Amino acid sequence: MKKIYLIAAVIALAAGVATYFFATELRNSKIVTGVDEATVLIALEDIDKDTILTKEMFQQVNLPETAASFGTVCNIDDVVGFMATENIFKGEQLMARKLTPVGQENAKDRLSYQLPQGLYAYTIYIEEENAVAYFIRENDMINIYNDASPTVEPLLKNVPVLKIGDYNLNEQYEAGADILSYVSITVGLKKEQIPVLMGAEDPDTNSDKVYRIVLVPYAEGHGLSEDIVNAAVPETRNPEPATNVGMGEITTAASEEG
């Protein structure tokens, strides 16, 4: 009986060795052809959540498609500068769902992830009277005046609006609901701009109605010249572009002369 067990163990060991060499040859495409491969990134170390990724953290390898997990990143250059939103473990295939860009707008992520380098979030409390009747929206540019001590020049010019309303309102907004009124806007400020607004606050009124917000035209706020705007929107142009009807191939009608 012991002899039978020994023979079985030897056979199992031989099968395991054969399987290992077969998989190695398959990966190196030396003995098997016609196998579709996928490029994946393998983590070379444990990577904590909120870590900025670098090339040195991963190895780019080719595997049979059947061995590659769905949604894995395939280009090592694509991950540089991204942040891990979950822990990534050594030997794990890198999944795209565990990454987020840094310094780019991305509704699903924390606001701190989205802030470009050198920009800080600052919240201003407002009312309809001093906030353009709630017409301000995300990505608008605004000029900010001191309502308590009005001057010709604003305190700050071309300040980007990052969010309108509080967290709960923005959650609803991202889900497709309209925000019809709000009591705050969150703007992006450079470090030297923060004391300008803090110094303008009125402690007697708890900052209420201290700021007067002026909405900047989109073209001006985003640096588009008047010539570009006028050329892009001629007075004679239809306000709605023409569109094709149906799903067929677009063809050019023959002229009457032809």
Buried (B, 14 or more C-beta within 10 A) or exposed (E): EEEEEEEEEEEEEEEEEEEEEEEEEBBEEEEEEEEEBBBBBBBEEEBEEBBEBEEEBBEBBBBBEEBBEEEBBBEBEBBBEBBBBEEBEEEBBBBBEBBBEBBEBEEEBEBEBBBEEEBEBBEBBBEEEBBBEBEBEBEBBBBBBBBBEEEEEBBBBBBBBBBBBBEEBBEEBEEEEEBEEBBBBBBBBEEEBEEBBEEBBBEEEEBBBBBBBBBBEEBBBEEEEEEEEEEEEEEEEEEEEEEEEEEEEEEEEEEEEE
